Amino acid sequence: MKAAHAAGTIASYDLNFRKKLWDASAGGSARALEVNRGLVSCVDVLIGNEEDLQLGLGIAGPEVGSLQSRLDARSFQLVIERTRKEYPNLKAVATTLREVRSASRHIWKALLWYDGQFHETPELELDVYDRIGGGDGFAAGLIYGLLSGEAPDVALRLGWAHGALLTTYPGDITMARLEQVRALAQGSGARVVR
């Protein structure tokens, strides 16, 4: 990461913090913070939810799980501001917000801080087949949009749409075609594009 950063390569990192992976044999929470902080100091685009930023980087924020609504962008914006102060190298910070109504019914939206501005998608009600991979699908769509030169709000909507579509398929590998992702991102719904 340091070599890539020094060479001017745009680097992204999905925190995707999993406490179980940082048990005592792996060095515990202190080692997780050390590793993640080192990586994020070389990153341009950071992807992670409030819990990731708090537990993976030690950024102060509201108590994890205490939010009135998992879709409230204000608390995430506060955590992003704190993250930006600690990591001024960041050019973008993004997350998905998900309110789980049941195993198969979620409300989904996404946020992006880019170049000093916050961008937010609308809420989308999902009929979830398999929730595993939705966040990775979001990251892939967002990064695709940014690398393709799309405006930040368009890149965010591409990530939001791709992650949403991915949850409607079995497994964590996408079956969505670009035209389907673009159609959903533009607001035409998740209907099949023929």
Backbone as CSV, one residue per row, in Angstrom:
resi,resn,N_x,N_y,N_z,CA_x,CA_y,CA_z,C_x,C_y,C_z
1,MET,0.844,-1.190,0.000,0.000,0.000,0.000,0.886,1.249,0.000
2,LYS,1.953,1.219,0.794,2.834,2.394,0.843,3.485,2.646,-0.509
3,ALA,3.936,1.574,-1.176,4.568,1.712,-2.489,3.556,2.220,-3.520
4,ALA,2.348,1.679,-3.483,1.306,2.126,-4.410,0.990,3.594,-4.175
5,HIS,0.858,3.976,-2.919,0.564,5.364,-2.570,1.690,6.286,-3.040
6,ALA,2.933,5.872,-2.791,4.089,6.679,-3.191,4.166,6.825,-4.709
7,ALA,3.680,5.818,-5.439,3.708,5.856,-6.902,2.530,6.627,-7.490
8,GLY,1.642,7.115,-6.638,0.504,7.894,-7.109,-0.708,7.070,-7.496
9,THR,-0.690,5.789,-7.184,-1.826,4.923,-7.472,-2.986,5.249,-6.542
10,ILE,-4.183,5.326,-7.078,-5.355,5.542,-6.247,-5.649,4.238,-5.514
11,ALA,-5.711,4.309,-4.200,-5.933,3.114,-3.382,-7.262,3.220,-2.652
12,SER,-7.982,2.090,-2.622,-9.224,2.034,-1.855,-9.098,0.929,-0.822
13,TYR,-9.892,1.058,0.243,-9.856,0.071,1.315,-11.251,-0.053,1.903
14,ASP,-11.736,-1.283,1.975,-13.019,-1.571,2.605,-12.710,-2.118,3.988
15,LEU,-12.998,-1.340,5.017,-12.677,-1.755,6.390,-13.311,-3.090,6.753
16,ASN,-14.589,-3.255,6.481,-15.279,-4.522,6.709,-14.794,-5.200,7.993
17,PHE,-14.813,-4.457,9.089,-14.251,-4.929,10.361,-15.034,-6.123,10.910
18,ARG,-14.309,-7.174,11.244,-14.896,-8.365,11.851,-14.132,-8.672,13.133
19,LYS,-14.740,-8.385,14.270,-14.082,-8.540,15.561,-13.551,-9.959,15.782
20,LYS,-14.283,-10.963,15.314,-13.865,-12.356,15.509,-12.521,-12.655,14.839
21,LEU,-12.191,-11.909,13.791,-10.916,-12.123,13.116,-9.736,-11.535,13.892
22,TRP,-10.047,-10.701,14.879,-9.007,-10.040,15.665,-9.047,-10.532,17.106
23,ASP,-9.115,-11.847,17.284,-9.109,-12.407,18.637,-7.696,-12.286,19.231
24,ALA,-7.507,-12.810,20.415,-6.225,-12.683,21.114,-5.059,-13.249,20.300
25,SER,-5.290,-14.340,19.564,-4.205,-14.937,18.787,-3.751,-14.041,17.636
26,ALA,-4.624,-13.120,17.201,-4.284,-12.189,16.122,-3.854,-10.830,16.656
27,GLY,-3.776,-10.697,17.973,-3.347,-9.432,18.563,-4.466,-8.602,19.146
28,GLY,-5.706,-9.043,18.989,-6.838,-8.353,19.582,-7.133,-6.999,18.956
29,SER,-7.949,-6.236,19.657,-8.402,-4.930,19.154,-7.255,-3.957,18.939
30,ALA,-6.265,-3.983,19.809,-5.138,-3.061,19.673,-4.397,-3.299,18.355
31,ARG,-4.203,-4.555,17.997,-3.516,-4.877,16.740,-4.386,-4.504,15.543
32,ALA,-5.694,-4.711,15.656,-6.607,-4.330,14.577,-6.510,-2.830,14.308
33,LEU,-6.527,-2.040,15.359,-6.410,-0.592,15.205,-5.083,-0.223,14.555
34,GLU,-4.016,-0.831,15.001,-2.685,-0.535,14.462,-2.611,-0.846,12.964
35,VAL,-3.082,-2.019,12.580,-3.039,-2.428,11.177,-3.926,-1.527,10.320
36,ASN,-5.174,-1.337,10.747,-6.107,-0.524,9.959,-5.650,0.922,9.852
37,ARG,-5.160,1.497,10.930,-4.684,2.884,10.877,-3.520,3.031,9.910
38,GLY,-2.628,2.057,9.915,-1.511,2.089,8.975,-1.973,2.031,7.530
39,LEU,-2.928,1.158,7.258,-3.451,1.036,5.898,-4.197,2.287,5.461
40,VAL,-5.057,2.809,6.322,-5.884,3.957,5.950,-5.034,5.209,5.724
41,SER,-3.868,5.277,6.330,-2.997,6.440,6.091,-2.485,6.481,4.651
42,CYS,-2.626,5.384,3.905,-2.179,5.304,2.509,-3.348,5.198,1.530
43,VAL,-4.560,5.472,1.991,-5.766,5.226,1.193,-6.365,6.535,0.709
44,ASP,-6.937,6.483,-0.491,-7.661,7.624,-1.053,-9.166,7.479,-0.858
45,VAL,-9.671,6.254,-1.044,-11.106,5.973,-0.960,-11.324,4.941,0.140
46,LEU,-12.087,5.324,1.156,-12.358,4.442,2.292,-13.835,4.069,2.296
47,ILE,-14.088,2.777,2.432,-15.459,2.281,2.494,-15.636,1.580,3.829
48,GLY,-16.673,1.953,4.552,-16.942,1.319,5.830,-18.104,1.990,6.522
49,ASN,-18.830,1.216,7.301,-19.953,1.796,8.027,-19.487,2.386,9.361
50,GLU,-20.412,2.927,10.135,-20.056,3.546,11.422,-19.317,2.588,12.334
51,GLU,-19.815,1.378,12.400,-19.189,0.381,13.263,-17.759,0.092,12.797
52,ASP,-17.548,-0.010,11.487,-16.211,-0.229,10.949,-15.268,0.900,11.355
53,LEU,-15.731,2.136,11.194,-14.896,3.287,11.512,-14.599,3.377,13.008
54,GLN,-15.578,3.030,13.817,-15.374,3.104,15.259,-14.488,1.969,15.765
55,LEU,-14.818,0.732,15.410,-14.076,-0.416,15.928,-12.776,-0.663,15.163
56,GLY,-12.771,-0.369,13.876,-11.583,-0.622,13.069,-10.556,0.480,13.092
57,LEU,-11.000,1.725,13.378,-10.077,2.854,13.407,-10.068,3.595,14.736
58,GLY,-11.010,3.299,15.611,-11.071,3.986,16.893,-11.645,5.390,16.806
59,ILE,-12.438,5.674,15.781,-13.067,6.993,15.617,-14.272,7.080,16.548
60,ALA,-14.350,8.155,17.319,-15.473,8.334,18.250,-16.761,8.564,17.465
61,GLY,-17.837,8.006,17.981,-19.141,8.170,17.352,-20.216,7.708,18.301
62,PRO,-21.459,7.673,17.842,-22.535,7.199,18.702,-22.310,5.733,19.050
63,GLU,-22.880,5.304,20.144,-22.740,3.911,20.550,-23.262,3.011,19.443
64,VAL,-22.442,2.038,19.063,-22.824,1.123,17.993,-24.136,0.436,18.366
65,GLY,-25.081,0.476,17.462,-26.377,-0.152,17.694,-27.377,0.735,18.408
66,SER,-26.994,1.980,18.770,-27.893,2.838,19.529,-28.661,3.824,18.661
67,LEU,-28.471,3.801,17.379,-29.111,4.771,16.502,-30.612,4.556,16.453
68,GLN,-31.349,5.671,16.390,-32.801,5.564,16.279,-33.186,4.902,14.959
69,SER,-32.497,5.279,13.898,-32.738,4.675,12.593,-31.402,4.372,11.958
70,ARG,-31.245,3.190,11.433,-30.010,2.820,10.751,-29.862,3.596,9.448
71,LEU,-30.898,4.315,9.041,-30.858,5.062,7.791,-30.597,6.548,8.000
72,ASP,-30.344,6.957,9.225,-30.091,8.362,9.546,-28.658,8.720,9.177
73,ALA,-28.506,9.582,8.201,-27.186,9.937,7.686,-26.402,10.846,8.623
74,ARG,-27.062,11.543,9.517,-26.373,12.550,10.336,-25.267,11.968,11.199
75,SER,-25.510,10.840,11.828,-24.482,10.279,12.700,-23.287,9.791,11.880
76,PHE,-23.543,9.265,10.694,-22.435,8.840,9.857,-21.632,10.044,9.367
77,GLN,-22.311,11.139,9.064,-21.607,12.338,8.634,-20.676,12.848,9.729
78,LEU,-21.113,12.780,10.979,-20.274,13.186,12.105,-19.030,12.302,12.197
79,VAL,-19.205,11.003,12.059,-18.074,10.078,12.117,-17.130,10.327,10.939
80,ILE,-17.668,10.641,9.761,-16.824,10.948,8.609,-15.988,12.198,8.881
81,GLU,-16.605,13.225,9.446,-15.853,14.450,9.740,-14.688,14.156,10.679
82,ARG,-14.916,13.352,11.673,-13.841,12.975,12.598,-12.773,12.149,11.889
83,THR,-13.196,11.278,11.010,-12.258,10.451,10.244,-11.405,11.322,9.333
84,ARG,-12.024,12.280,8.665,-11.301,13.192,7.766,-10.252,14.003,8.514
85,LYS,-10.568,14.436,9.725,-9.587,15.206,10.502,-8.369,14.358,10.828
86,GLU,-8.604,13.093,11.113,-7.504,12.195,11.463,-6.750,11.691,10.236
87,TYR,-7.443,11.613,9.087,-6.843,11.107,7.855,-7.106,12.094,6.715
88,PRO,-6.354,13.192,6.675,-6.601,14.208,5.637,-6.266,13.727,4.229
89,ASN,-5.608,12.578,4.102,-5.311,12.009,2.790,-6.552,11.472,2.080
90,LEU,-7.630,11.225,2.819,-8.836,10.640,2.221,-9.506,11.619,1.269
91,LYS,-9.837,11.105,0.096,-10.545,11.912,-0.893,-12.020,11.536,-0.976
92,ALA,-12.343,10.336,-0.467,-13.725,9.872,-0.479,-13.930,8.867,0.650
93,VAL,-15.113,8.941,1.268,-15.521,7.976,2.294,-16.964,7.601,1.978
94,ALA,-17.240,6.298,1.933,-18.574,5.846,1.530,-19.067,4.715,2.416
95,THR,-20.382,4.576,2.464,-21.000,3.496,3.233,-22.373,3.167,2.691
96,THR,-22.839,1.996,3.060,-24.247,1.660,2.859,-24.921,1.712,4.214
97,LEU,-26.190,2.032,4.209,-27.019,2.003,5.413,-28.138,1.015,5.139
98,ARG,-28.349,0.147,6.102,-29.342,-0.911,5.895,-30.195,-1.029,7.146
99,GLU,-31.502,-0.984,6.954,-32.428,-1.252,8.053,-33.072,-2.604,7.764
100,VAL,-32.812,-3.549,8.644,-33.302,-4.909,8.440,-34.670,-5.040,9.093
101,ARG,-35.689,-5.232,8.269,-37.047,-5.423,8.780,-37.313,-6.900,9.061
102,SER,-36.723,-7.755,8.209,-36.767,-9.209,8.382,-35.613,-9.758,7.557
103,ALA,-35.406,-11.056,7.618,-34.307,-11.656,6.857,-34.430,-11.385,5.367
104,SER,-35.659,-11.244,4.890,-35.849,-11.068,3.454,-36.352,-9.678,3.059
105,ARG,-36.462,-8.776,4.007,-36.942,-7.418,3.707,-36.012,-6.399,4.356
106,HIS,-35.283,-5.640,3.502,-34.367,-4.610,3.985,-34.688,-3.288,3.306
107,ILE,-34.376,-2.206,4.001,-34.400,-0.880,3.401,-32.927,-0.484,3.235
108,TRP,-32.561,0.013,2.079,-31.157,0.180,1.698,-30.933,1.590,1.163
109,LYS,-29.849,2.200,1.566,-29.420,3.458,0.976,-27.914,3.570,1.125
110,ALA,-27.327,4.604,0.559,-25.879,4.758,0.603,-25.500,6.225,0.710
111,LEU,-24.309,6.461,1.261,-23.775,7.813,1.444,-22.348,7.878,0.924
112,LEU,-21.970,9.055,0.450,-20.610,9.290,-0.017,-20.196,10.697,0.367
113,TRP,-19.028,10.795,0.989,-18.381,12.097,1.161,-17.299,12.155,0.106
114,TYR,-17.340,13.191,-0.726,-16.368,13.322,-1.795,-16.103,14.800,-2.041
115,ASP,-14.836,15.165,-2.001,-14.430,16.537,-2.305,-15.210,17.572,-1.490
116,GLY,-15.387,17.276,-0.200,-16.023,18.229,0.702,-17.539,18.219,0.717
117,GLN,-18.171,17.351,-0.067,-19.636,17.327,-0.126,-20.167,15.935,0.174
118,PHE,-21.336,15.901,0.816,-22.023,14.639,1.066,-23.046,14.393,-0.037
119,HIS,-23.113,13.147,-0.468,-24.097,12.706,-1.448,-24.855,11.546,-0.809
120,GLU,-26.149,11.473,-1.090,-26.999,10.469,-0.449,-27.988,9.920,-1.472
121,THR,-28.177,8.612,-1.453,-29.153,7.996,-2.353,-30.527,7.997,-1.699
122,PRO,-31.550,7.737,-2.472,-32.863,7.508,-1.858,-32.874,6.149,-1.157
123,GLU,-33.906,5.915,-0.383,-34.097,4.604,0.235,-34.726,3.667,-0.789
124,LEU,-34.338,2.401,-0.710,-34.867,1.390,-1.610,-35.270,0.184,-0.789
125,GLU,-36.508,-0.272,-0.964,-36.970,-1.461,-0.255,-36.558,-2.687,-1.060
126,LEU,-35.834,-3.599,-0.408,-35.298,-4.775,-1.082,-36.002,-6.050,-0.645
127,ASP,-36.260,-6.917,-1.597,-36.650,-8.296,-1.329,-35.361,-9.105,-1.427
128,VAL,-34.791,-9.421,-0.286,-33.456,-10.013,-0.224,-33.527,-11.525,-0.373
129,TYR,-32.724,-12.026,-1.296,-32.558,-13.457,-1.450,-31.365,-13.922,-0.611
130,ASP,-30.250,-13.173,-0.690,-29.028,-13.496,0.045,-28.279,-12.195,0.302
131,ARG,-28.205,-11.781,1.561,-27.622,-10.480,1.867,-26.111,-10.458,1.758
132,ILE,-25.462,-11.614,1.746,-24.005,-11.666,1.690,-23.521,-11.139,0.339
133,GLY,-22.639,-10.179,0.383,-22.073,-9.615,-0.834,-22.637,-8.270,-1.237
134,GLY,-23.701,-7.816,-0.579,-24.278,-6.515,-0.934,-23.294,-5.369,-0.760
135,GLY,-22.550,-5.395,0.331,-21.554,-4.350,0.569,-20.427,-4.390,-0.448
136,ASP,-19.979,-5.591,-0.796,-18.937,-5.727,-1.814,-19.453,-5.273,-3.177
137,GLY,-20.711,-5.575,-3.465,-21.311,-5.107,-4.710,-21.390,-3.590,-4.744
138,PHE,-21.711,-2.996,-3.588,-21.722,-1.530,-3.485,-20.334,-0.975,-3.798
139,ALA,-19.307,-1.535,-3.153,-17.939,-1.058,-3.357,-17.536,-1.177,-4.829
140,ALA,-17.858,-2.299,-5.442,-17.495,-2.511,-6.843,-18.173,-1.491,-7.755
141,GLY,-19.458,-1.250,-7.543,-20.177,-0.282,-8.376,-19.690,1.137,-8.170
142,LEU,-19.426,1.502,-6.912,-18.912,2.840,-6.614,-17.552,3.051,-7.268
143,ILE,-16.661,2.091,-7.085,-15.312,2.217,-7.646,-15.370,2.236,-9.174
144,TYR,-16.232,1.401,-9.758,-16.421,1.436,-11.209,-16.818,2.848,-11.650
145,GLY,-17.798,3.426,-10.956,-18.265,4.761,-11.318,-17.175,5.815,-11.196
146,LEU,-16.424,5.762,-10.094,-15.353,6.742,-9.896,-14.259,6.591,-10.954
147,LEU,-13.856,5.341,-11.240,-12.811,5.109,-12.243,-13.277,5.436,-13.654
148,SER,-14.591,5.369,-13.883,-15.147,5.677,-15.205,-15.346,7.168,-15.407
149,GLY,-15.044,7.958,-14.391,-15.173,9.406,-14.511,-16.568,9.933,-14.282
150,GLU,-17.434,9.123,-13.702,-18.792,9.588,-13.405,-18.752,10.653,-12.302
151,ALA,-19.750,11.498,-12.264,-19.895,12.459,-11.170,-20.056,11.673,-9.867
152,PRO,-19.635,12.230,-8.731,-19.715,11.500,-7.465,-21.102,10.949,-7.147
153,ASP,-22.162,11.737,-7.397,-23.501,11.248,-7.078,-23.904,10.095,-7.990
154,VAL,-23.441,10.102,-9.241,-23.737,9.003,-10.169,-22.958,7.756,-9.749
155,ALA,-21.681,7.921,-9.408,-20.874,6.783,-8.946,-21.508,6.155,-7.706
156,LEU,-21.991,6.995,-6.787,-22.647,6.496,-5.580,-23.892,5.695,-5.945
157,ARG,-24.692,6.211,-6.848,-25.921,5.503,-7.229,-25.615,4.197,-7.957
158,LEU,-24.520,4.148,-8.700,-24.122,2.887,-9.343,-23.755,1.849,-8.299
159,GLY,-23.023,2.274,-7.269,-22.693,1.354,-6.182,-23.933,0.899,-5.440
160,TRP,-24.798,1.842,-5.123,-26.054,1.555,-4.416,-26.902,0.564,-5.200
161,ALA,-27.031,0.802,-6.497,-27.841,-0.071,-7.342,-27.210,-1.458,-7.478
162,HIS,-25.906,-1.507,-7.697,-25.252,-2.806,-7.860,-25.341,-3.623,-6.575
163,GLY,-25.088,-2.997,-5.427,-25.208,-3.711,-4.155,-26.615,-4.213,-3.911
164,ALA,-27.606,-3.396,-4.246,-29.004,-3.806,-4.071,-29.329,-5.001,-4.957
165,LEU,-28.957,-4.930,-6.218,-29.236,-6.039,-7.131,-28.537,-7.319,-6.688
166,LEU,-27.321,-7.197,-6.185,-26.578,-8.382,-5.773,-27.292,-9.143,-4.669
167,THR,-28.026,-8.442,-3.805,-28.735,-9.129,-2.719,-29.942,-9.920,-3.216
168,THR,-30.302,-9.740,-4.467,-31.449,-10.470,-5.018,-31.033,-11.756,-5.720
169,TYR,-29.737,-12.074,-5.706,-29.198,-13.287,-6.322,-28.659,-14.213,-5.244
170,PRO,-28.593,-15.522,-5.535,-27.944,-16.435,-4.586,-26.423,-16.250,-4.638
171,GLY,-25.775,-16.339,-3.480,-24.328,-16.218,-3.430,-23.870,-14.776,-3.472
172,ASP,-22.564,-14.584,-3.473,-22.027,-13.224,-3.403,-21.312,-12.806,-4.684
173,ILE,-21.688,-13.427,-5.794,-21.139,-13.049,-7.100,-22.272,-12.437,-7.911
174,THR,-21.992,-11.310,-8.517,-23.042,-10.600,-9.234,-23.475,-11.318,-10.502
175,MET,-24.736,-11.169,-10.808,-25.286,-11.617,-12.084,-25.862,-10.418,-12.830
176,ALA,-25.697,-9.226,-12.237,-26.259,-8.012,-12.833,-25.419,-7.563,-14.026
177,ARG,-26.108,-7.119,-15.055,-25.439,-6.521,-16.209,-25.398,-5.009,-15.995
178,LEU,-24.426,-4.385,-16.609,-24.237,-2.946,-16.422,-25.508,-2.167,-16.752
179,GLU,-26.217,-2.559,-17.796,-27.430,-1.811,-18.148,-28.506,-1.947,-17.070
180,GLN,-28.545,-3.086,-16.365,-29.488,-3.240,-15.253,-29.097,-2.332,-14.084
181,VAL,-27.811,-2.284,-13.808,-27.335,-1.429,-12.719,-27.626,0.031,-13.038
182,ARG,-27.315,0.440,-14.255,-27.572,1.837,-14.648,-29.066,2.167,-14.595
183,ALA,-29.899,1.237,-15.016,-31.350,1.479,-15.005,-31.843,1.703,-13.582
184,LEU,-31.430,0.852,-12.652,-31.849,1.023,-11.267,-31.268,2.314,-10.685
185,ALA,-30.004,2.598,-10.990,-29.368,3.822,-10.501,-30.099,5.076,-10.983
186,GLN,-30.686,5.000,-12.157,-31.396,6.152,-12.733,-32.854,6.208,-12.289
187,GLY,-33.283,5.237,-11.474,-34.612,5.306,-10.899,-35.686,4.521,-11.613
188,SER,-35.296,3.673,-12.567,-36.343,2.957,-13.302,-36.734,1.648,-12.650
189,GLY,-36.244,1.387,-11.462,-36.606,0.165,-10.763,-35.732,-1.001,-11.164
190,ALA,-36.041,-2.149,-10.593,-35.216,-3.346,-10.815,-35.811,-4.266,-11.859
191,ARG,-36.651,-3.725,-12.738,-37.252,-4.554,-13.780,-36.175,-5.050,-14.730
192,VAL,-36.437,-6.164,-15.347,-35.494,-6.741,-16.313,-35.384,-5.800,-17.508
193,VAL,-34.157,-5.527,-17.919,-33.921,-4.688,-19.108,-33.727,-5.621,-20.292
194,ARG,-34.586,-5.479,-21.326,-34.495,-6.353,-22.503,-34.132,-5.555,-23.730
